[in-house]
Amino acid sequence: MSKNWIAAMTLTATLLGVPAFAGAPKTYQVTGPVLEVTSDMIVVKKGNDRWEIARNGETKVTGDLKVGSTVTIQYRMTAASVEVKAEKAPAAKKGKKG
């Protein structure tokens, strides 16, 4: 019975550890002056580009976020939608007539 118990505990520990290895998607960052702030978006200028980063009620803000402030934003890329294209049929081979 102890071998079965050890096997069950090993399996349980392995399965519980899987999500830890999968983890969250990679975190990226952008730094620059704030051009615009709304309740659901922060716009930052990086070089000549305008970066629009979405935010929600769970977004942690430290300090006074306002236009003109220089900020560093940590973000993750999240898919909004996915459209899978149909696979094309393989091209028919042209046979030699003989």
ABEGO torsion letter per residue (X at the ends): XAAAAAAAAAAAAAAAAAAAAAEBBBBBBBBEBBABBBAABBBBBBEABBBBBBBBAABBBBEBBBBGBBBBBBBBBBBABBBBBBBBBBBBBBBBBX
